[in-house]
Amino acid sequence: MKVYKFLLYYILGLCGIVLISAAPALFSEGAYFSVGSYIEEAGGLISTLTTPSDWVYVHNETPQPLFEFLWEPYSYSMTIFIGAMTGAAVMAFVLAMGTFFLPGVLRGIVSRLLNLLESVPDLLLAFCIQLFIVWFYKQSDLLLMDFIAVGGERIYLLPMLTLAVLPMITLYKVVLVQLNEEMTKSYVDMARSKGMWRLFILNVHVLRNIVKSIFYHSKIVLWGALSSLLMIEYIFNINGVTNALLNGYSPMVTVMILFMLFTPFYVFYQGTELFIFKETKVAEETNIKMNSFIGSRSFTIKHGWLRRVLGEAEAHFKNVKFLIGFFILFTVTAVSIIYTVTTDPLVEQYFQIYDEDGVLESAAPHSPEFVFLGTDELGFSIFDQLMTGAKYTVLFAVAIALLRVLLGFVLAVPYAFFFPPKLQRFLDKTIDSMHFLPMTIIAYLLLYPVLWMPEGGFATTETERIVYQGFILTLLAVPLLMSLFGNEMKLIMKEEFVLSTKVLGGSSIHLLWRHLMPHLSARTGIIFGQQFIQTLLIFIHLGVFDLYFGGTKVTYDPMTNDPPMSTTYEWSGMIGASKDALMTGRWWYIMPALIGFMVLILAMQLMIQGMKDVQQRRVGVPIEYNTWLTRWKRRREAQSQHERRNPEEKQFTFLKKVN
């Protein structure tokens, strides 16, 4: 039975890959959602899959056996990826075990440093590391390590280190949270009462009990790392699966690459769940609990919905972290809107710059020495593009994140309340397979036919392209959010207060509105913030491949050779020249936009942390603050309480000072 399920879900995953790979046919030859072309393309693709002799890769106009050609770049990519993930896991455990025994102040410092590093986009991290190696080489004439692959050579160490950073931070946080949660269990207290050392308890008992939950979390980490792998390969000029996909773009090549990426991770994770872990449902519930910041007590709605919403907003805006993050996002958006309304032209173009004597000082592109933040190749001001595009970047990311959360929540209601358990498990396993496919590749396949301007010009309006891109980026995450919200609902429905409501005859609507909604509202805000950050990262990844929000304007005139341009000046439109920026030394092409993305991500991280603090305080979870301001406030409160209890002592102290 287990083997049957294993094969069934694998075949369903392969079928989904085939359907996705044929999607570009919906927009073939200027058509818009041509269902007939899609069915024809999907049928031809299935026919090709059943004929191995037709599996070819056209390289330099020469057909070659597809699998044999792809194996070399695939093995190169997997070596880098597996090495990076293994190193990330080892370092995460070592750091978590090391910081677990540190004092609270030092743990707070480490946590803040990691939060700052986590806000750095993978592209910016890789770019900064490369710039540092180039700078160090210029200063010392010593090359620390190869920072880019030239010709047919291969580099491993630097791509592995760069790719491992963000997964390591995420896994570190997961392990540390699990350790803290497990150390509160009763069996740990009993072991301590018997005189066992804390380190012995940790190594022998605690680590064994958190393995399952970390295993389930690693799927999410792997999902994000697969998309980062594509960026790392592009930046380091690695001849891996990314290069093979872009150079030999065809449905059959896409299918084979996705098959090769999907299969090993599916076998490892699904095989482990089905044949090694026996209590999968229990492990999944533990996984949900760790991600949730909801207490076990019952919340009921005592006031009207408007008053409750205002009360929630007031509680969050009193939190300093939330307030700072919101202020940054609001200020960036407001300043961009005001700039757009009051400035003409929106983006200034500088062709040539002369000094006072009429001597030519600089020709486009201009460095920041001549124009603030510099210009691009065509002379358009980087600063003006940042100011104009900021509103689109923030508002589009907010809209997509909001749609993801709303649709995921709405679909989770019938999933949790009306779907039979067998159908729920089937959907969970099917949706779970999405973790083994890079979201960036899926987004690229579905968006390229619409966003990339064909030689005859766009057949769609900018509004249609924006709506379509928003729809695709929303749809990619909705199934996972539906499963997440549905499992959250099922978990809360097992609480005693919910069971009591059912016994008293409460309807599903009453249960959802009066009990589940107050619980899930806190978690929904946190998920919204996470989806906002994920949307920004997708913008960056698509920008590397010259797919910009609203469309990519392309010049096909061989005499001009202008670079692709964004039609909306959204920030991802400034990312496309990333690799050229390093090779030519024109770092100002990309650094301002990447730093802008980092500021937005950091602001949303502050808002998420603020929401977590509010909810933890509400359910009685103690929160450790180590800032000097908080410690000063605590001392002042303690002093005030002491003076209220002993007024005569305060009077005596005052008289002593006067005398």
Buried (B, 14 or more C-beta within 10 A) or exposed (E): EEEEBBEEBBEBBBEBBBEBBBBBBBBEEEBEEBEEBBEBBBEBBEEBBEEEEEBBBBEEEEEBEBBEBBEEBBEBBBBBBEBBBEBBBEBBBEBBBEBBEEEEEEBBBBBEEBBEEBBBBBBBBBBBBBBEBBEEEEEEEEEEEBBBBEEEEEBBEBBBBBBBBBBBBBBBBBBBBBBEBBBEEEEBEEBEEEEBEBEEBBEEBBBEBBEBBBBBBBBBBBBBBBBBBBBBBBBBBBBBBBBBBEBBEBBBBBBBBBBBBBBEBBEEBBEEBBEEBEEBEEBBBBBBBBBBBBBEEBBEEEEEEEEBEEEBEEBBBEBBBBBBBBBBBEEBBEEBEEBBEEEEEBBBEBEEBEEEEEEEEBEBBBBBEBBEBBBBBBBBBBBBBBBBBBBBBBBBBBBBBBBBBBBBBEBBBEBBBEBEEEEBBBBBBBBBBBBBBBBBBBBBBBBBBBBBBEEEEBBBEEEBBBEBBBEBBBBBBBBBBBBBBBBBBBBBBEBEEBEEBEEEEBEEEEBBEBBBBBBBBBBBBBBBBBBBBBBBBBBBBBBBBBBBBBBBBBEEEEEEEEBBBBBBBBBBBBBBBBBEBBEEEBBBBBBBBBBBBBBBBBBBBBBBBBBBBBBBEBEEEEEEEBEEEEEEEEEEEEEEEEEEEEEEEEEEEEEEEEE
